[in-house]
């Protein structure tokens, strides 16, 4: 019994120690408007992982009218569309080959709203964990 209790406490502490610099501040349109550069990723291929810096990441640019643009590091347009925030979810809508495409992300800010953390939630989710950090420019 003591072993099981120790194991449960250890596993709980292990999960509690994950450091993603996100304080779980819900996103809002006011804080989201602006230019966001991908600077780090946390993607697990099935085992343990850690945050890795991203050199020359892509950008999301959100405006106050509900539109977004995704660009390369050099600001060349990849795609455009509209966005919507529903609770803690950010939905991006774009037209690809005359079909409407939807991407959903669980999204949080850090306390100062200068870092945005996204995790895919729709159409697929990351079972092993994947997070992407964007810094406001």
N, C-alpha and C positions, 0 to 999 in steps of 0.2 A: 504494500500500500504506500509506504514511504517513497519507494522508487517511482511509482506512478505520479505521485504528487510532485516530486522533484522534476520529473520529465515534463509535466504540464507547465510548471513554472518556467523551466528553461525554454521551452518552445514559445511561450507567451512573451518572454523577454527578447528572444531572438527576433520575433516579428515586430515588437515594439521599437527595436533599435534601428530599423530601416530609416535612413536619412535621405529624404528627397527634397528638403528645403521648402516644402509646401506646408503651409499652416492650415490648409483646407479652407481658405477664404473663397467663398463662391464667386464665380465670375459674374460680371455685370457689363452692360454695353458701354458705360462710361469708362471703365477701366480697360476694356478690350480695344477701344478705338486707338489706332496707331499702328506702328510697324514693329513686328516681332521676328527676331532672328533665332533659328534653331542653333543652340549652343551645346547641348548634351543629350545623350540618349541612354536609356536603361532598358536593354532588351535581353531577355533570358531565352537561350535556345533550349532550355530544359534543365538547367543546373543553376548554380549560383552565378551572380553577375554583379556588376558595379556600374556606377555612372561613368560614361566615356565621353570625352570632349568631342565635339563635331567641328571639323575644320570646314569653313565655307558652306555652312548649312543654308537651307532654303529659308524664305521669309513668307510670313503671312502679313498682309496689310488689310486692316479692317477700317471701314469708314463709319460715320455716324448714321448713315442711311441704310445700313443692313447689307452692304456689299463687301466682298473681300476679293483680294488678288493674292495668288500664290506665285512667288517669283524665285528665280535662282539667287544665289549669293550675289551675283552681279546685276540683279534687278531685271532680269529678262523674264517676261511673263510665262508662267507654266499653264495656269488656268485662272479663270475668274468665276464669280457667282455671287450668291447671296448667303447670308448666315442668319441663324436664329439661336437664341439662348432660351432653353427650357430647363428651369431649376439649375442643376449643376452640369447640364449637358450643352455642348456646343454642336450645332448641326450646320454643315456646309453643304450647300446645294449648287451644283454646276451642271452645265449641259456638255456632254461628251458624245460625239457622233450622233447628235440629234436626240439623245436620251438623257433624261434627268438623272443625275447621279447624286446620291446622298451619302455623306460621311458623318458619323457621330463620334464625339469624344467626351469623356468625362473630363472636366476642366476645373482647375483651381488656380488661384493666385497665391503668391507669397504675401506676407503682411503688408508690404509697401506697394503691392501691385506692379512690381517691376519684373517679375518672373511669372510666366504662365507654364503650367504643367498640363500636358494633354496625354490621355490614354484612350486608344481606340475602343469604342463601345458599340458601333454600328457601321457596317453590317456584320462585322466580326469582332470578337473580343480577344484579348491576349490572355490565354490561360496561364502561361508561365510568367506573365508580367512584362509589360512594355510601357515605358513612360518617355515623353519627349519634353525637354525644357526649352523654352523660348524666352529670351531676354528682350525687354522693350528697348527700342533704339531711340 
